[in-house]
């Protein structure tokens, strides 16, 4: 019965999907789950970003339902303290798209992902 008197902390996941830069207020909400890190999934063709997910596949599903093509969706994240953008996600493992690693292997796609990440989080990096 001791368990009933313990405070419970509930964390709501905030996923925001958009084509424009995130505001400082949105960024603050997005980093609540893994502060100071934010997981991101970007459609490099339509230039849409879905961020704030617990697992990349959650944002991937949002983009796919919105009409994105699997081949254009890549996952990674950004550390807001160090300003380091990473290119690592299980959704990136796609041998059919010549990506056999969780890291984005194609230099052109990595560069595009990095530039889009800088655009989406330009208010904080």
Biopython code that builds the backbone (N, CA, C, O; Angstrom):
import numpy as np
from Bio.PDB.StructureBuilder import StructureBuilder

atoms = [
    (1, "UNK", "N", (0.796, -1.198, 0.000)),
    (1, "UNK", "CA", (0.000, 0.000, 0.000)),
    (1, "UNK", "C", (0.845, 1.271, 0.000)),
    (1, "UNK", "O", (0.336, 2.351, -0.299)),
    (2, "UNK", "N", (2.115, 1.153, 0.328)),
    (2, "UNK", "CA", (2.993, 2.323, 0.311)),
    (2, "UNK", "C", (3.063, 2.955, -1.065)),
    (2, "UNK", "O", (3.224, 4.169, -1.185)),
    (3, "UNK", "N", (2.943, 2.147, -2.099)),
    (3, "UNK", "CA", (3.037, 2.632, -3.462)),
    (3, "UNK", "C", (1.978, 3.686, -3.768)),
    (3, "UNK", "O", (2.215, 4.577, -4.584)),
    (4, "UNK", "N", (0.842, 3.601, -3.141)),
    (4, "UNK", "CA", (-0.248, 4.537, -3.414)),
    (4, "UNK", "C", (0.082, 5.960, -2.975)),
    (4, "UNK", "O", (-0.501, 6.911, -3.495)),
    (5, "UNK", "N", (0.979, 6.120, -2.052)),
    (5, "UNK", "CA", (1.319, 7.447, -1.553)),
    (5, "UNK", "C", (2.518, 8.073, -2.257)),
    (5, "UNK", "O", (2.898, 9.203, -1.950)),
    (6, "UNK", "N", (3.112, 7.351, -3.195)),
    (6, "UNK", "CA", (4.276, 7.863, -3.919)),
    (6, "UNK", "C", (3.823, 8.802, -5.030)),
    (6, "UNK", "O", (2.849, 8.511, -5.724)),
    (7, "UNK", "N", (4.520, 9.931, -5.207)),
    (7, "UNK", "CA", (4.170, 10.828, -6.319)),
    (7, "UNK", "C", (4.513, 10.169, -7.654)),
    (7, "UNK", "O", (5.514, 9.463, -7.776)),
    (8, "UNK", "N", (3.690, 10.407, -8.615)),
    (8, "UNK", "CA", (3.891, 9.850, -9.946)),
    (8, "UNK", "C", (4.199, 10.992, -10.904)),
    (8, "UNK", "O", (3.500, 12.005, -10.935)),
    (9, "UNK", "N", (5.248, 10.810, -11.675)),
    (9, "UNK", "CA", (5.601, 11.819, -12.676)),
    (9, "UNK", "C", (5.177, 11.305, -14.046)),
    (9, "UNK", "O", (5.605, 10.233, -14.475)),
    (10, "UNK", "N", (4.351, 12.060, -14.715)),
    (10, "UNK", "CA", (3.886, 11.699, -16.042)),
    (10, "UNK", "C", (4.513, 12.669, -17.032)),
    (10, "UNK", "O", (4.408, 13.886, -16.885)),
    (11, "UNK", "N", (5.168, 12.105, -18.044)),
    (11, "UNK", "CA", (5.806, 12.920, -19.064)),
    (11, "UNK", "C", (5.075, 12.737, -20.379)),
    (11, "UNK", "O", (5.019, 11.629, -20.912)),
    (12, "UNK", "N", (4.524, 13.799, -20.896)),
    (12, "UNK", "CA", (3.840, 13.739, -22.172)),
    (12, "UNK", "C", (4.838, 14.022, -23.284)),
    (12, "UNK", "O", (5.619, 14.970, -23.209)),
    (13, "UNK", "N", (4.802, 13.197, -24.302)),
    (13, "UNK", "CA", (5.705, 13.378, -25.435)),
    (13, "UNK", "C", (5.113, 14.430, -26.359)),
    (13, "UNK", "O", (3.937, 14.372, -26.719)),
    (14, "UNK", "N", (5.945, 15.388, -26.735)),
    (14, "UNK", "CA", (5.524, 16.452, -27.635)),
    (14, "UNK", "C", (6.244, 16.250, -28.967)),
    (14, "UNK", "O", (7.453, 16.461, -29.067)),
    (15, "UNK", "N", (5.496, 15.841, -29.982)),
    (15, "UNK", "CA", (6.049, 15.717, -31.326)),
    (15, "UNK", "C", (5.468, 16.844, -32.154)),
    (15, "UNK", "O", (4.251, 17.014, -32.234)),
    (16, "UNK", "N", (6.348, 17.608, -32.765)),
    (16, "UNK", "CA", (5.910, 18.714, -33.621)),
    (16, "UNK", "C", (6.462, 18.472, -35.017)),
    (16, "UNK", "O", (7.664, 18.271, -35.192)),
    (17, "UNK", "N", (5.580, 18.492, -36.009)),
    (17, "UNK", "CA", (5.956, 18.248, -37.400)),
    (17, "UNK", "C", (5.622, 19.491, -38.203)),
    (17, "UNK", "O", (4.488, 19.971, -38.195)),
    (18, "UNK", "N", (6.640, 20.008, -38.902)),
    (18, "UNK", "CA", (6.402, 21.244, -39.653)),
    (18, "UNK", "C", (7.468, 21.465, -40.716)),
    (18, "UNK", "O", (8.484, 20.771, -40.758)),
    (19, "UNK", "N", (7.214, 22.450, -41.577)),
    (19, "UNK", "CA", (8.143, 22.786, -42.651)),
    (19, "UNK", "C", (8.909, 24.072, -42.362)),
    (19, "UNK", "O", (9.778, 24.463, -43.142)),
    (20, "UNK", "N", (8.602, 24.723, -41.267)),
    (20, "UNK", "CA", (9.297, 25.955, -40.912)),
    (20, "UNK", "C", (10.149, 25.736, -39.668)),
    (20, "UNK", "O", (10.044, 24.703, -39.007)),
    (21, "UNK", "N", (10.984, 26.704, -39.358)),
    (21, "UNK", "CA", (11.869, 26.600, -38.201)),
    (21, "UNK", "C", (11.066, 26.515, -36.910)),
    (21, "UNK", "O", (9.987, 27.095, -36.785)),
    (22, "UNK", "N", (11.618, 25.779, -35.957)),
    (22, "UNK", "CA", (10.988, 25.684, -34.637)),
    (22, "UNK", "C", (11.270, 26.956, -33.848)),
    (22, "UNK", "O", (12.375, 27.496, -33.893)),
    (23, "UNK", "N", (10.269, 27.420, -33.132)),
    (23, "UNK", "CA", (10.446, 28.595, -32.274)),
    (23, "UNK", "C", (11.192, 28.162, -31.007)),
    (23, "UNK", "O", (11.346, 26.969, -30.746)),
    (24, "UNK", "N", (11.642, 29.125, -30.240)),
    (24, "UNK", "CA", (12.314, 28.814, -28.983)),
    (24, "UNK", "C", (11.371, 28.101, -28.019)),
    (24, "UNK", "O", (11.790, 27.206, -27.286)),
    (25, "UNK", "N", (10.113, 28.491, -28.019)),
    (25, "UNK", "CA", (9.123, 27.850, -27.145)),
    (25, "UNK", "C", (8.899, 26.397, -27.578)),
    (25, "UNK", "O", (8.849, 25.500, -26.737)),
    (26, "UNK", "N", (8.765, 26.165, -28.884)),
    (26, "UNK", "CA", (8.600, 24.800, -29.392)),
    (26, "UNK", "C", (9.827, 23.952, -29.058)),
    (26, "UNK", "O", (9.696, 22.799, -28.649)),
    (27, "UNK", "N", (11.003, 24.520, -29.233)),
    (27, "UNK", "CA", (12.240, 23.793, -28.949)),
    (27, "UNK", "C", (12.316, 23.406, -27.480)),
    (27, "UNK", "O", (12.762, 22.308, -27.147)),
    (28, "UNK", "N", (11.890, 24.288, -26.617)),
    (28, "UNK", "CA", (11.883, 23.986, -25.181)),
    (28, "UNK", "C", (10.982, 22.788, -24.895)),
    (28, "UNK", "O", (11.333, 21.928, -24.087)),
    (29, "UNK", "N", (9.831, 22.728, -25.548)),
    (29, "UNK", "CA", (8.917, 21.602, -25.372)),
    (29, "UNK", "C", (9.494, 20.317, -25.962)),
    (29, "UNK", "O", (9.345, 19.244, -25.378)),
    (30, "UNK", "N", (10.153, 20.423, -27.118)),
    (30, "UNK", "CA", (10.698, 19.251, -27.796)),
    (30, "UNK", "C", (11.815, 18.572, -27.001)),
    (30, "UNK", "O", (11.975, 17.354, -27.073)),
    (31, "UNK", "N", (12.579, 19.351, -26.252)),
    (31, "UNK", "CA", (13.725, 18.776, -25.543)),
    (31, "UNK", "C", (13.376, 18.219, -24.166)),
    (31, "UNK", "O", (14.260, 17.711, -23.476)),
    (32, "UNK", "N", (12.126, 18.299, -23.752)),
    (32, "UNK", "CA", (11.732, 17.838, -22.423)),
    (32, "UNK", "C", (12.004, 16.355, -22.205)),
    (32, "UNK", "O", (12.309, 15.949, -21.083)),
    (33, "UNK", "N", (11.902, 15.544, -23.242)),
    (33, "UNK", "CA", (12.052, 14.101, -23.100)),
    (33, "UNK", "C", (13.505, 13.681, -22.853)),
    (33, "UNK", "O", (13.770, 12.858, -21.976)),
    (34, "UNK", "N", (14.443, 14.239, -23.620)),
    (34, "UNK", "CA", (15.851, 13.831, -23.531)),
    (34, "UNK", "C", (16.786, 15.014, -23.295)),
    (34, "UNK", "O", (17.945, 14.963, -23.705)),
    (35, "UNK", "N", (16.326, 16.053, -22.660)),
    (35, "UNK", "CA", (17.068, 17.302, -22.464)),
    (35, "UNK", "C", (18.568, 17.056, -22.281)),
    (35, "UNK", "O", (18.944, 16.299, -21.387)),
    (36, "UNK", "N", (19.423, 17.654, -23.080)),
    (36, "UNK", "CA", (19.209, 18.697, -24.093)),
    (36, "UNK", "C", (19.110, 18.160, -25.529)),
    (36, "UNK", "O", (19.259, 18.920, -26.486)),
    (37, "UNK", "N", (18.864, 16.874, -25.676)),
    (37, "UNK", "CA", (18.858, 16.223, -26.987)),
    (37, "UNK", "C", (17.439, 16.159, -27.552)),
    (37, "UNK", "O", (16.473, 15.960, -26.816)),
    (38, "UNK", "N", (17.331, 16.331, -28.872)),
    (38, "UNK", "CA", (16.046, 16.205, -29.557)),
    (38, "UNK", "C", (16.218, 15.227, -30.715)),
    (38, "UNK", "O", (17.093, 15.401, -31.563)),
    (39, "UNK", "N", (15.377, 14.201, -30.742)),
    (39, "UNK", "CA", (15.376, 13.280, -31.873)),
    (39, "UNK", "C", (14.609, 13.922, -33.021)),
    (39, "UNK", "O", (13.549, 14.518, -32.824)),
    (40, "UNK", "N", (15.165, 13.789, -34.225)),
    (40, "UNK", "CA", (14.542, 14.394, -35.400)),
    (40, "UNK", "C", (14.446, 13.384, -36.537)),
    (40, "UNK", "O", (15.286, 12.494, -36.678)),
    (41, "UNK", "N", (13.408, 13.544, -37.340)),
    (41, "UNK", "CA", (13.235, 12.782, -38.568)),
    (41, "UNK", "C", (12.880, 13.797, -39.641)),
    (41, "UNK", "O", (11.936, 14.573, -39.495)),
    (42, "UNK", "N", (13.650, 13.779, -40.719)),
    (42, "UNK", "CA", (13.471, 14.796, -41.761)),
    (42, "UNK", "C", (13.228, 14.137, -43.111)),
    (42, "UNK", "O", (13.916, 13.190, -43.492)),
    (43, "UNK", "N", (12.234, 14.659, -43.828)),
    (43, "UNK", "CA", (12.013, 14.303, -45.222)),
    (43, "UNK", "C", (12.838, 15.293, -46.035)),
    (43, "UNK", "O", (12.500, 16.474, -46.114)),
    (44, "UNK", "N", (13.907, 14.815, -46.630)),
    (44, "UNK", "CA", (14.820, 15.729, -47.326)),
    (44, "UNK", "C", (14.260, 16.209, -48.663)),
    (44, "UNK", "O", (14.771, 17.177, -49.227)),
    (45, "UNK", "N", (13.221, 15.553, -49.180)),
    (45, "UNK", "CA", (12.595, 15.998, -50.427)),
    (45, "UNK", "C", (11.584, 17.111, -50.162)),
    (45, "UNK", "O", (11.625, 18.152, -50.819)),
    (46, "UNK", "N", (10.682, 16.904, -49.212)),
    (46, "UNK", "CA", (9.644, 17.893, -48.936)),
    (46, "UNK", "C", (10.079, 18.929, -47.902)),
    (46, "UNK", "O", (9.388, 19.921, -47.669)),
    (47, "UNK", "N", (11.233, 18.682, -47.289)),
    (47, "UNK", "CA", (11.793, 19.584, -46.275)),
    (47, "UNK", "C", (10.836, 19.749, -45.086)),
    (47, "UNK", "O", (10.548, 20.860, -44.642)),
    (48, "UNK", "N", (10.357, 18.605, -44.592)),
    (48, "UNK", "CA", (9.505, 18.547, -43.406)),
    (48, "UNK", "C", (10.295, 17.891, -42.288)),
    (48, "UNK", "O", (11.053, 16.950, -42.522)),
    (49, "UNK", "N", (10.116, 18.386, -41.079)),
    (49, "UNK", "CA", (10.788, 17.810, -39.922)),
    (49, "UNK", "C", (9.745, 17.418, -38.885)),
    (49, "UNK", "O", (8.812, 18.169, -38.601)),
    (50, "UNK", "N", (9.924, 16.238, -38.332)),
    (50, "UNK", "CA", (9.092, 15.774, -37.223)),
    (50, "UNK", "C", (10.055, 15.522, -36.064)),
    (50, "UNK", "O", (10.947, 14.680, -36.168)),
    (51, "UNK", "N", (9.879, 16.241, -34.971)),
    (51, "UNK", "CA", (10.845, 16.196, -33.877)),
    (51, "UNK", "C", (10.164, 16.016, -32.530)),
    (51, "UNK", "O", (8.984, 16.325, -32.363)),
    (52, "UNK", "N", (10.934, 15.508, -31.575)),
    (52, "UNK", "CA", (10.465, 15.366, -30.211)),
    (52, "UNK", "C", (9.992, 13.968, -29.855)),
    (52, "UNK", "O", (9.469, 13.751, -28.761)),
    (53, "UNK", "N", (10.167, 13.026, -30.754)),
    (53, "UNK", "CA", (9.688, 11.663, -30.532)),
    (53, "UNK", "C", (10.551, 10.916, -29.499)),
    (53, "UNK", "O", (11.700, 11.273, -29.240)),
    (54, "UNK", "N", (9.953, 9.878, -28.930)),
    (54, "UNK", "CA", (10.677, 8.979, -28.043)),
    (54, "UNK", "C", (11.504, 8.007, -28.885)),
    (54, "UNK", "O", (12.656, 7.723, -28.558)),
    (55, "UNK", "N", (10.924, 7.508, -29.951)),
    (55, "UNK", "CA", (11.577, 6.615, -30.909)),
    (55, "UNK", "C", (11.371, 7.194, -32.303)),
    (55, "UNK", "O", (10.289, 7.684, -32.626)),
    (56, "UNK", "N", (12.419, 7.136, -33.128)),
    (56, "UNK", "CA", (12.351, 7.740, -34.458)),
    (56, "UNK", "C", (11.187, 7.224, -35.303)),
    (56, "UNK", "O", (10.624, 7.972, -36.102)),
    (57, "UNK", "N", (10.824, 5.956, -35.134)),
    (57, "UNK", "CA", (9.755, 5.404, -35.966)),
    (57, "UNK", "C", (8.434, 6.137, -35.756)),
    (57, "UNK", "O", (7.583, 6.139, -36.645)),
    (58, "UNK", "N", (8.250, 6.760, -34.590)),
    (58, "UNK", "CA", (7.011, 7.506, -34.343)),
    (58, "UNK", "C", (6.910, 8.702, -35.293)),
    (58, "UNK", "O", (5.862, 8.932, -35.896)),
    (59, "UNK", "N", (7.976, 9.444, -35.419)),
    (59, "UNK", "CA", (7.984, 10.581, -36.348)),
    (59, "UNK", "C", (7.992, 10.105, -37.797)),
    (59, "UNK", "O", (7.392, 10.735, -38.667)),
    (60, "UNK", "N", (8.672, 8.996, -38.048)),
    (60, "UNK", "CA", (8.673, 8.415, -39.390)),
    (60, "UNK", "C", (7.238, 8.115, -39.830)),
    (60, "UNK", "O", (6.864, 8.414, -40.964)),
    (61, "UNK", "N", (6.436, 7.529, -38.945)),
    (61, "UNK", "CA", (5.049, 7.192, -39.267)),
    (61, "UNK", "C", (4.214, 8.440, -39.552)),
    (61, "UNK", "O", (3.358, 8.429, -40.437)),
    (62, "UNK", "N", (4.461, 9.505, -38.807)),
    (62, "UNK", "CA", (3.749, 10.765, -39.048)),
    (62, "UNK", "C", (4.035, 11.269, -40.454)),
    (62, "UNK", "O", (3.119, 11.662, -41.176)),
    (63, "UNK", "N", (5.307, 11.257, -40.840)),
    (63, "UNK", "CA", (5.679, 11.747, -42.169)),
    (63, "UNK", "C", (5.130, 10.843, -43.274)),
    (63, "UNK", "O", (4.656, 11.335, -44.298)),
    (64, "UNK", "N", (5.190, 9.525, -43.072)),
    (64, "UNK", "CA", (4.651, 8.601, -44.076)),
    (64, "UNK", "C", (3.148, 8.810, -44.259)),
    (64, "UNK", "O", (2.649, 8.792, -45.385)),
    (65, "UNK", "N", (2.437, 9.005, -43.166)),
    (65, "UNK", "CA", (0.988, 9.240, -43.256)),
    (65, "UNK", "C", (0.681, 10.569, -43.931)),
    (65, "UNK", "O", (-0.404, 10.761, -44.478)),
    (66, "UNK", "N", (1.653, 11.492, -43.889)),
    (66, "UNK", "CA", (1.488, 12.806, -44.509)),
    (66, "UNK", "C", (1.891, 12.789, -45.989)),
    (66, "UNK", "O", (1.807, 13.812, -46.668)),
    (67, "UNK", "N", (2.329, 11.624, -46.487)),
    (67, "UNK", "CA", (2.649, 11.503, -47.909)),
    (67, "UNK", "C", (4.123, 11.418, -48.247)),
    (67, "UNK", "O", (4.474, 11.359, -49.426)),
    (68, "UNK", "N", (4.988, 11.410, -47.264)),
    (68, "UNK", "CA", (6.421, 11.272, -47.533)),
    (68, "UNK", "C", (6.727, 9.884, -48.074)),
    (68, "UNK", "O", (6.001, 8.925, -47.812)),
    (69, "UNK", "N", (7.813, 9.794, -48.834)),
    (69, "UNK", "CA", (8.281, 8.509, -49.339)),
    (69, "UNK", "C", (9.388, 8.001, -48.415)),
    (69, "UNK", "O", (10.234, 8.772, -47.962)),
    (70, "UNK", "N", (9.372, 6.711, -48.146)),
    (70, "UNK", "CA", (10.355, 6.109, -47.238)),
    (70, "UNK", "C", (11.789, 6.474, -47.621)),
    (70, "UNK", "O", (12.612, 6.758, -46.750)),
    (71, "UNK", "N", (12.081, 6.469, -48.885)),
    (71, "UNK", "CA", (13.440, 6.720, -49.354)),
    (71, "UNK", "C", (13.940, 8.134, -49.035)),
    (71, "UNK", "O", (15.145, 8.388, -49.061)),
    (72, "UNK", "N", (13.018, 9.051, -48.734)),
    (72, "UNK", "CA", (13.381, 10.445, -48.457)),
    (72, "UNK", "C", (13.468, 10.762, -46.964)),
    (72, "UNK", "O", (13.878, 11.860, -46.587)),
    (73, "UNK", "N", (13.085, 9.807, -46.115)),
    (73, "UNK", "CA", (13.016, 10.052, -44.669)),
    (73, "UNK", "C", (14.267, 9.521, -43.983)),
    (73, "UNK", "O", (14.657, 8.369, -44.176)),
    (74, "UNK", "N", (14.896, 10.388, -43.171)),
    (74, "UNK", "CA", (16.121, 10.015, -42.461)),
    (74, "UNK", "C", (16.039, 10.497, -41.016)),
    (74, "UNK", "O", (15.407, 11.511, -40.721)),
    (75, "UNK", "N", (16.679, 9.763, -40.131)),
    (75, "UNK", "CA", (16.607, 10.088, -38.713)),
    (75, "UNK", "C", (17.949, 10.443, -38.102)),
    (75, "UNK", "O", (19.007, 10.039, -38.584)),
    (76, "UNK", "N", (17.873, 11.200, -37.041)),
    (76, "UNK", "CA", (19.066, 11.618, -36.300)),
    (76, "UNK", "C", (18.642, 12.451, -35.113)),
    (76, "UNK", "O", (17.620, 12.185, -34.479)),
    (77, "UNK", "N", (19.431, 13.454, -34.823)),
    (77, "UNK", "CA", (19.088, 14.316, -33.707)),
    (77, "UNK", "C", (20.052, 15.460, -33.543)),
    (77, "UNK", "O", (21.014, 15.611, -34.297)),
    (78, "UNK", "N", (19.769, 16.268, -32.530)),
    (78, "UNK", "CA", (20.601, 17.434, -32.263)),
    (78, "UNK", "C", (20.757, 17.596, -30.754)),
    (78, "UNK", "O", (19.791, 17.507, -29.996)),
    (79, "UNK", "N", (21.987, 17.833, -30.347)),
    (79, "UNK", "CA", (22.286, 18.132, -28.950)),
    (79, "UNK", "C", (22.356, 19.648, -28.840)),
    (79, "UNK", "O", (23.241, 20.276, -29.421)),
    (80, "UNK", "N", (21.440, 20.227, -28.109)),
    (80, "UNK", "CA", (21.362, 21.690, -28.043)),
    (80, "UNK", "C", (22.478, 22.325, -27.216)),
    (80, "UNK", "O", (22.767, 23.510, -27.380)),
    (81, "UNK", "N", (23.105, 21.554, -26.333)),
    (81, "UNK", "CA", (24.229, 22.094, -25.557)),
    (81, "UNK", "C", (25.500, 22.159, -26.388)),
    (81, "UNK", "O", (26.182, 23.184, -26.413)),
    (82, "UNK", "N", (25.818, 21.057, -27.073)),
    (82, "UNK", "CA", (27.062, 20.991, -27.847)),
    (82, "UNK", "C", (26.883, 21.480, -29.274)),
    (82, "UNK", "O", (27.863, 21.731, -29.976)),
    (83, "UNK", "N", (25.626, 21.618, -29.709)),
    (83, "UNK", "CA", (25.266, 22.016, -31.079)),
    (83, "UNK", "C", (25.665, 20.955, -32.105)),
    (83, "UNK", "O", (25.814, 21.258, -33.288)),
    (84, "UNK", "N", (25.838, 19.715, -31.653)),
    (84, "UNK", "CA", (26.226, 18.623, -32.542)),
    (84, "UNK", "C", (24.976, 17.971, -33.125)),
    (84, "UNK", "O", (24.044, 17.611, -32.406)),
    (85, "UNK", "N", (24.987, 17.831, -34.446)),
    (85, "UNK", "CA", (23.925, 17.149, -35.163)),
    (85, "UNK", "C", (24.429, 15.738, -35.448)),
    (85, "UNK", "O", (25.539, 15.557, -35.948)),
    (86, "UNK", "N", (23.605, 14.740, -35.128)),
    (86, "UNK", "CA", (24.013, 13.372, -35.448)),
    (86, "UNK", "C", (23.077, 12.779, -36.485)),
    (86, "UNK", "O", (21.997, 13.309, -36.745)),
    (87, "UNK", "N", (23.501, 11.689, -37.064)),
    (87, "UNK", "CA", (22.810, 11.075, -38.199)),
    (87, "UNK", "C", (22.513, 9.609, -37.901)),
    (87, "UNK", "O", (22.604, 8.762, -38.790)),
    (88, "UNK", "N", (22.163, 9.311, -36.667)),
    (88, "UNK", "CA", (22.044, 7.933, -36.216)),
    (88, "UNK", "C", (20.616, 7.590, -35.814)),
    (88, "UNK", "O", (20.038, 8.215, -34.925)),
    (89, "UNK", "N", (20.060, 6.589, -36.482)),
    (89, "UNK", "CA", (18.719, 6.099, -36.150)),
    (89, "UNK", "C", (18.520, 4.734, -36.793)),
    (89, "UNK", "O", (19.022, 4.470, -37.886)),
    (90, "UNK", "N", (17.785, 3.872, -36.104)),
    (90, "UNK", "CA", (17.472, 2.562, -36.677)),
    (90, "UNK", "C", (16.658, 2.683, -37.959)),
    (90, "UNK", "O", (16.718, 1.789, -38.803)),
    (91, "UNK", "N", (15.901, 3.757, -38.129)),
    (91, "UNK", "CA", (15.108, 3.901, -39.355)),
    (91, "UNK", "C", (15.994, 4.116, -40.579)),
    (91, "UNK", "O", (15.531, 3.994, -41.713)),
    (92, "UNK", "N", (17.270, 4.435, -40.349)),
    (92, "UNK", "CA", (18.202, 4.642, -41.465)),
    (92, "UNK", "C", (18.721, 3.329, -42.046)),
    (92, "UNK", "O", (19.303, 3.335, -43.131)),
    (93, "UNK", "N", (18.529, 2.214, -41.364)),
    (93, "UNK", "CA", (19.004, 0.925, -41.863)),
    (93, "UNK", "C", (18.065, 0.474, -42.969)),
    (93, "UNK", "O", (16.992, -0.075, -42.716)),
    (94, "UNK", "N", (18.494, 0.719, -44.200)),
    (94, "UNK", "CA", (17.662, 0.393, -45.361)),
    (94, "UNK", "C", (18.562, -0.071, -46.506)),
    (94, "UNK", "O", (18.968, 0.736, -47.342)),
    (95, "UNK", "N", (18.871, -1.359, -46.547)),
    (95, "UNK", "CA", (19.726, -1.877, -47.618)),
    (95, "UNK", "C", (19.191, -1.572, -49.019)),
    (95, "UNK", "O", (19.979, -1.388, -49.948)),
    (96, "UNK", "N", (17.871, -1.515, -49.186)),
    (96, "UNK", "CA", (17.301, -1.196, -50.506)),
    (96, "UNK", "C", (17.652, 0.219, -50.952)),
    (96, "UNK", "O", (17.655, 0.506, -52.149)),
    (97, "UNK", "N", (17.948, 1.102, -50.006)),
    (97, "UNK", "CA", (18.374, 2.469, -50.322)),
    (97, "UNK", "C", (19.884, 2.612, -50.163)),
    (97, "UNK", "O", (20.403, 3.722, -50.045)),
    (98, "UNK", "N", (20.587, 1.471, -50.162)),
    (98, "UNK", "CA", (22.049, 1.424, -50.060)),
    (98, "UNK", "C", (22.567, 2.045, -48.765)),
    (98, "UNK", "O", (23.643, 2.641, -48.744)),
    (99, "UNK", "N", (21.797, 1.903, -47.688)),
    (99, "UNK", "CA", (22.233, 2.367, -46.371)),
    (99, "UNK", "C", (22.125, 1.169, -45.415)),
    (99, "UNK", "O", (21.036, 0.822, -44.957)),
    (100, "UNK", "N", (23.265, 0.554, -45.126)),
    (100, "UNK", "CA", (23.276, -0.673, -44.321)),
    (100, "UNK", "C", (23.599, -0.414, -42.856)),
    (100, "UNK", "O", (23.776, -1.358, -42.086)),
    (101, "UNK", "N", (23.675, 0.834, -42.470)),
    (101, "UNK", "CA", (24.042, 1.223, -41.113)),
    (101, "UNK", "C", (22.951, 2.101, -40.507)),
    (101, "UNK", "O", (22.092, 2.621, -41.219)),
    (102, "UNK", "N", (22.996, 2.259, -39.192)),
    (102, "UNK", "CA", (22.075, 3.200, -38.550)),
    (102, "UNK", "C", (22.519, 4.645, -38.810)),
    (102, "UNK", "O", (21.740, 5.580, -38.623)),
    (103, "UNK", "N", (23.756, 4.820, -39.235)),
    (103, "UNK", "CA", (24.269, 6.137, -39.630)),
    (103, "UNK", "C", (23.879, 6.408, -41.087)),
    (103, "UNK", "O", (23.832, 5.482, -41.896)),
    (104, "UNK", "N", (23.602, 7.660, -41.423)),
    (104, "UNK", "CA", (23.379, 8.025, -42.822)),
    (104, "UNK", "C", (24.737, 7.944, -43.508)),
    (104, "UNK", "O", (25.657, 8.676, -43.143)),
    (105, "UNK", "N", (24.873, 7.068, -44.494)),
    (105, "UNK", "CA", (26.168, 6.809, -45.119)),
    (105, "UNK", "C", (26.449, 7.694, -46.329)),
    (105, "UNK", "O", (27.610, 8.006, -46.593)),
    (106, "UNK", "N", (25.445, 8.098, -47.058)),
    (106, "UNK", "CA", (25.624, 8.900, -48.263)),
    (106, "UNK", "C", (25.978, 10.338, -47.876)),
    (106, "UNK", "O", (25.219, 10.996, -47.166)),
    (107, "UNK", "N", (27.122, 10.820, -48.341)),
    (107, "UNK", "CA", (27.616, 12.155, -47.964)),
    (107, "UNK", "C", (26.643, 13.262, -48.380)),
    (107, "UNK", "O", (26.474, 14.240, -47.651)),
    (108, "UNK", "N", (26.010, 13.118, -49.533)),
    (108, "UNK", "CA", (25.077, 14.145, -50.013)),
    (108, "UNK", "C", (23.838, 14.206, -49.103)),
    (108, "UNK", "O", (23.375, 15.290, -48.747)),
    (109, "UNK", "N", (23.318, 13.048, -48.738)),
    (109, "UNK", "CA", (22.141, 13.000, -47.858)),
    (109, "UNK", "C", (22.498, 13.535, -46.475)),
    (109, "UNK", "O", (21.716, 14.273, -45.876)),
    (110, "UNK", "N", (23.686, 13.166, -45.961)),
    (110, "UNK", "CA", (24.136, 13.677, -44.651)),
    (110, "UNK", "C", (24.205, 15.205, -44.662)),
    (110, "UNK", "O", (23.756, 15.865, -43.725)),
    (111, "UNK", "N", (24.772, 15.754, -45.731)),
    (111, "UNK", "CA", (24.916, 17.209, -45.852)),
    (111, "UNK", "C", (23.535, 17.876, -45.884)),
    (111, "UNK", "O", (23.311, 18.889, -45.221)),
    (112, "UNK", "N", (22.622, 17.301, -46.657)),
    (112, "UNK", "CA", (21.264, 17.839, -46.733)),
    (112, "UNK", "C", (20.566, 17.788, -45.373)),
    (112, "UNK", "O", (19.911, 18.745, -44.958)),
    (113, "UNK", "N", (20.720, 16.650, -44.686)),
    (113, "UNK", "CA", (20.127, 16.476, -43.356)),
    (113, "UNK", "C", (20.702, 17.502, -42.383)),
    (113, "UNK", "O", (19.969, 18.093, -41.590)),
    (114, "UNK", "N", (21.998, 17.707, -42.448)),
    (114, "UNK", "CA", (22.654, 18.679, -41.562)),
    (114, "UNK", "C", (22.158, 20.101, -41.835)),
    (114, "UNK", "O", (21.836, 20.838, -40.903)),
    (115, "UNK", "N", (22.097, 20.479, -43.097)),
    (115, "UNK", "CA", (21.638, 21.826, -43.460)),
    (115, "UNK", "C", (20.182, 22.042, -43.040)),
    (115, "UNK", "O", (19.833, 23.107, -42.530)),
    (116, "UNK", "N", (19.346, 21.046, -43.252)),
    (116, "UNK", "CA", (17.943, 21.164, -42.846)),
    (116, "UNK", "C", (17.821, 21.236, -41.331)),
    (116, "UNK", "O", (16.997, 21.992, -40.817)),
    (117, "UNK", "N", (18.626, 20.465, -40.609)),
    (117, "UNK", "CA", (18.619, 20.526, -39.141)),
    (117, "UNK", "C", (18.990, 21.929, -38.663)),
    (117, "UNK", "O", (18.373, 22.458, -37.738)),
    (118, "UNK", "N", (19.991, 22.523, -39.290)),
    (118, "UNK", "CA", (20.400, 23.890, -38.926)),
    (118, "UNK", "C", (19.277, 24.877, -39.208)),
    (118, "UNK", "O", (19.069, 25.816, -38.439)),
    (119, "UNK", "N", (18.557, 24.675, -40.299)),
    (119, "UNK", "CA", (17.421, 25.539, -40.622)),
    (119, "UNK", "C", (16.304, 25.386, -39.584)),
    (119, "UNK", "O", (15.800, 26.379, -39.059)),
    (120, "UNK", "N", (15.921, 24.145, -39.292)),
    (120, "UNK", "CA", (14.807, 23.909, -38.372)),
    (120, "UNK", "C", (15.108, 24.399, -36.954)),
    (120, "UNK", "O", (14.198, 24.791, -36.224)),
    (121, "UNK", "N", (16.381, 24.377, -36.568)),
    (121, "UNK", "CA", (16.752, 24.793, -35.199)),
    (121, "UNK", "C", (17.638, 26.038, -35.205)),
    (121, "UNK", "O", (18.485, 26.205, -34.328)),
    (122, "UNK", "N", (17.444, 26.901, -36.184)),
    (122, "UNK", "CA", (18.279, 28.108, -36.290)),
    (122, "UNK", "C", (18.104, 29.068, -35.125)),
    (122, "UNK", "O", (18.972, 29.908, -34.886)),
    (123, "UNK", "N", (17.016, 28.963, -34.404)),
    (123, "UNK", "CA", (16.780, 29.838, -33.250)),
    (123, "UNK", "C", (17.579, 29.421, -32.020)),
    (123, "UNK", "O", (17.634, 30.162, -31.039)),
    (124, "UNK", "N", (18.206, 28.232, -32.063)),
    (124, "UNK", "CA", (18.930, 27.757, -30.890)),
    (124, "UNK", "C", (20.363, 27.318, -31.189)),
    (124, "UNK", "O", (21.137, 27.098, -30.257)),
    (125, "UNK", "N", (20.734, 27.184, -32.463)),
    (125, "UNK", "CA", (22.120, 26.828, -32.770)),
    (125, "UNK", "C", (22.811, 27.893, -33.599)),
    (125, "UNK", "O", (23.984, 27.744, -33.941)),
]
sb = StructureBuilder()
sb.init_structure("model")
sb.init_model(0)
sb.init_chain("A")
sb.init_seg("    ")
for serial, (resi, resn, name, xyz) in enumerate(atoms, 1):
    if name == "N":
        sb.init_residue(resn, " ", resi, " ")
    sb.init_atom(name, np.array(xyz, "f"), 0.0, 1.0, " ", f" {name:<3s}", serial, name[0])
structure = sb.get_structure()
